[in-house]
Amino acid sequence: MKKIIYIIFVFALAACTSDSDSSNQLEALSDQGQGGSLARFTILNDYLYTVDNNELDVFNISNIEQPVQVNTVFIGFNIETLFKYKDYLYIGSRSGMFIYDTENPEAPNQLASVEHFTACDPVIANDTHAFVTLDGSAGCGANISALEIYDVTEVNEPVLISSRNLIGPKGLGLYGNYLFVCDDEVKIFDISNPEESVLVNSINKNAFDVIIQNDLLILIGNNGLYQYQLNNSDIQNIIELSTLNI
């Protein structure tokens, strides 16, 4: 899995650094580089953020060729994933979710945290809600697997508004009012009412993460990458474009 994610990052970086102007390279990388929900690093403006088991590391990358580590912030234990939305960092751990702001980009500040039963835990978010999958089938703790949805309208006070049991959910991605979740297959939920998500379609692929950019869906599985064309006005009309076996 790490090899696949690394390959995606290298291709994004190579595609974005052909410009001779360093600032243009960085802007392109910020705009074009996109990781999945299982990513452990993200870029925001002139900074690269990474997580390990316990900490958030901050790097100044205003000069891409000479990144400088400027800070290390202790988060907790069993940190797994890092997701950027606007100026917020959403961090998933086996025991909960953390939300940090980057008003001071070199010293992210914790705004909120929520606890859940012990499970593998990627998290993504939009303006109003955060979406968390808890995989109890992966040896991360509890044997319960679920999708949890939090209201983060007040970002410093997340409120759990919905929980539904799944088989063994892993990565997830947002596409307008639709949430793609890698479970026993890739399940697509209508979340126009986040308190009552509705299963509306599925893709019969074994994938552990998704990347969605505009109308392009990339599924990442143990055996390859799969590309699909999406249609926001007709979620039933999903066209498979290509397969890259790995």
N, C-alpha and C positions, 0 to 999 in steps of 0.2 A: 504493500500500500504506500509506504513512504517513497519508494522508487517512482511510482506513478505520479504522486503529487509533486515530487522534485522535478520530474520531466516536464510537467505542465508549467511549473514556475520558470524553469530554464528557457523554454520556448517563448514564454511571455516576456521574459527579460531580454532575450536576444532580439525579439521583434521590436522592442521598444527602445533599444539602445543603439540603433543604427544611425540616429541623428547625431551630428557632431557637437551640437550644443547641449551641455549637461543639463540645463534647466528644462529644455524641451524633452530630454530623455526622461527626466523624473516625472514631468507632467504626463507624458505618454504612459509611463509605467503605472502611475496612479489611476489613469483613466481606463487602461486596457487590462492591466493585470487583475485577475479575479480568482480567488481561491474558493474552495468548497467549504461546507460547514465544519469539516474536520480539520481545517487548517490550524496551524500553530503559529502563524505569523500573518501580519497585515501591514499595509503601507497607508499612511495618512499624511498628505502633504510632504514635508521634508523628513518624516520620521518612519522608521521601521520598528514595529512592535513584535516581540516574540515571547512565547511562554514555554517554560519547562515544567517540571513537576510541581514546583512551588512558587516560581517567580515570573514577573513580567520584566523583560529587558527592553530598554529603549535605546535606539541607535539614531543618530543624526546622519541622514544620507543626502544632505544637500550637495555633497560631492560624492557621486555614486562610486567613484573609484577609490575613495578613501572614507568609508563609513566610520563613525566614531561612536562608541558606546557612551551614553551620557547618564544612564541611571539604571538601577535595578530595584524593583518594587516587590516586596514579599506579598503574595496573594493568599496562600493557604496551602492545602495539600491535595495531591492527586488532580492537579490542573490538567485539562485535556485539550480544550479548544479555545480559539480566539476569533471573534467576529466583529468587524467594524461596521457601524451604521452611523452616518453623519459624523458627529464629533464624539460619539460614544464607543466604548469598547465593551463588548459582551463576552464574558469569560465563563466557560463551562468547566465544572469539576465533577468528580464522582459523587460529591455530596451536596452540590448546590450551584447556583448561578450568581455571578458578580457583575455589577455594572460600574464602569469607570468613565469619568469625563476627561477630556483632553484640553480643557481650557488653557492649562499650562501643559503643552505637549511633552515637555521633558519630565514632568512630574504628574502623571495621571492620578486622579483623586477618586477614591471609592465613593459612589453615590448610594449604592444599595447592594444587598445580598439576600438570597432566599435559599432555604434548605429544602432538600427532598431526600427520599430514600436513596441509598447508595446504588448507583448505576452509572454506566457510561453515558456521557451527557454533552452532545453538541447543542449549540443554541444559535438562533438567528433572530432578527428583529426587523420591524418597520417603524413607522412613526408612532403607532399606538400599541403594538403588541410584541411580545417576545414568544418564540416558539422553541420548545425544548423536547428532545426525544430522550427517553430513558430506556436503555437496553439492558435488561436483566438477564439476557441469554448469553452475554459475552464474558461471564466470569468476573463482572465488576462489582458484585455485591449481592443485592436482592435478586430474586427470581421473577420480579414483576417488570413488565415492559409497558411503556405508555407514552403518549403524546400529551404534553402539558402546554397550555396557553396562558400567558400572563398579560394582564392589562398594565402597560407601562406609560400610560398617558401622563401620570405623575412618575417620572422616571426614577425618583428616589424612593418610591413606595410601590413596588410591583405587587399586583394582586392576582392570585391564581383564579381564573374564571372557568377553566375547562380542563378535563382530564379524560382521556379515553384509552382503553387497553389496546395494545398492538402485539404483534408476534415477537419481533426483535428489531425495533427501529434503530436506524443509524443516522446517516446524513440526511439533510433536508434543505429545501430551497423554496423561495417565494417567487411567484409569477402573477403579479396583480392580485386578484382575490383568490388565487389558488396556491395551495401548499403541496409540494412534492415531498414525499417521505419514503426513504429506502427502507422497506420492511421485507417480508417474504417475497414481495414484488414491489415495484415502485407505485405507491398509492397516491392518488391526487384528490385532495380535499378542497371543497369550496369553503372558504373561510370568510365570506362576506358578512356572516354573523359569527364572529370568533367563539361565542359562547356555545354554539351548536354547529360545529364543523360537520360537513356532509361529504361522504365518499362519492365521487362522481365519475371517476375513471381510474384506470391502472395501466401500467406497462409491464409486460411479463418479462422482466429482466432481473437478474441477480446483481444488484449494484449496492455499493456502500456509501456513495456520496453523489451529489449532483452539483453542477454549475449551470446557472441560468443567466444568460446575457441577451437582453432584448428578446427575440423570439427563438433563440437558439438554446436547446437543452443538451447538456453533455452529462451522460451517466458514466460513473467511474466504478468499474467492477474488478474483481480479482483476475478476470480473464481478458479484460480489454476496456476500450472507451467506445461509447455509442453516442452518435449525434442525431438529434431530432429537430424538426421544424415544428414550432408551436403556433397556435392560433388562439389569441386571447378571446375572440368572439365565438369560438367553437372549440372548446377544450376536448371534444371527442375527436377532432381532426388533428391527429398527431402523426407526422410523416417521418419515418426513419430515413436518415440521410446517408449514414456511413457507419462502418464498424472498423475499429483498429484493434486487432488481436494482440495481446501481450502475453 
